[in-house]
Amino acid sequence: MTTDLETFRLETRAWLEENCPPIMRTPMASDKEVTWGGRNPEYVHPEQKLWLDRMASRGWTVPDWPSAYGGGGLSPAETKVLREEMKRINARNPLNSFGISMLGPALLKYGTEEQKLEHLPKIARGEIRWCQGYSEPNAGSDLAGLATSAEDAGDHYIVNGQKVWTSYADKADWIFCLVRTSKESKQGGISFLLFDMASPGVSTKPILLISGNSPFCETFFDNVQVPKANRVHEENRGWDVAKYLLGHEREMISGFGLAGGTDALLEAARAGVDPILRAQIALYQVRAKAFAATSEKFIDELKAGHAHPAQPSMMKYYGTELNKARHELLMAAGGSDALEWESDASHHGAAARAWLRTKANSIEGGTSEIQLNIIAKRILELPS
């Protein structure tokens, strides 16, 4: 096995060196350089599309998915080697996708074979961009209190209601959405639907944030017809799918704690900034190393099926706090210059806008308070 893995590593290293474009090995100047794919993709550099297509041709946008669904069919150990080799050359993620990080795992577990074959290969190739229809104006932390309804109309449902904080809904092609199909039980009356955002009756309205950007939207459904074939799992059993998907969403958000930006902190520390700030940067570095080690251990346990069910909450909470701390330090190290957000020199305030955006990390995917309650009850086994 060790010999096989070493052979795989050498072959992977050679392929990445030959196929990863040089610009795809450099840090992104702004969020506009993130590759989301979809029907109407936006690319700052043509190499983004080239890199996506090359990785997708090998199934390496989702290396551990089965090859029948567009994945690479790699083992957990091989997937880890691929990630290590990409990190070695600073290769960018070829595709950011809620389809990969959230919907895909849920479909692999709960979807029918027809649903898997229909949606997973398109996700893997970056052909469809997905958004998440969970939160509502009166159903945030109490997600099971959602009111968006799906009325039985024979071979389809008629969906009416509203979602809020729908990330990139105005740019998404399809939505995975929680709807109420029964009022007899709060959690037992929820179903999980998939439908096209171009369907008649679907509309979106961007929400302007304190950062000056609008990544979130209000999403409205007015008599939207959704085929029953697009329901994942049984009717009124969508809460099972929702909870499973939330675990993967929290795992994704925890990854923010492993994001870049530390080079700027190290540069500031070496430049002889305020000694208190130097100490804070040093403490952050220690915590980041510990989190990275814990994250790697958690992913290994998850792939082996040995992870604690509540572990994503622990990782999400700490990753969130670490991400916020990093951006606070970047702003402190940048001084008053870091507050400017209109000039080309600051990339139109990329640092300041990113710092403000991190404030939402404590809310999205389940608030920090909710995560701490889960950790207390499920991991520490404290009384209610």
ABEGO torsion letter per residue (X at the ends): XAAAAAAAAAAAAAAAAAABBAAAABBBABAAABBAEEABBBBABAAAAAAAAAAAAAGAABAABBAAAGBAGBBAAAAAAAAAAAAAAGBBBABBBAAAAAAAAAAAAABBAAAAAAAAAAAAAGABBBBBBABBAABBABAAABABBBBBAEABBBBBEBBBGBBGAAABABBBBBBBABAABAAAABBBBBBBAABBGBBBBBBBBAAGBBABBBBBBBGBBBBAAABBEBBGAAAAAAAAAAAAAAAAAAAAAABBGAAAAAAAAAAGBBAAAAAAAAAAAAAAAAAAAAAAAAAAAAAAGABBAAAAAAAAAAAAAAAAAAAAAAAAAAEAAAABAABAAAGGGAAAAAAAAAAAAAABGEBAAAAAAAAAAAAAGBBX
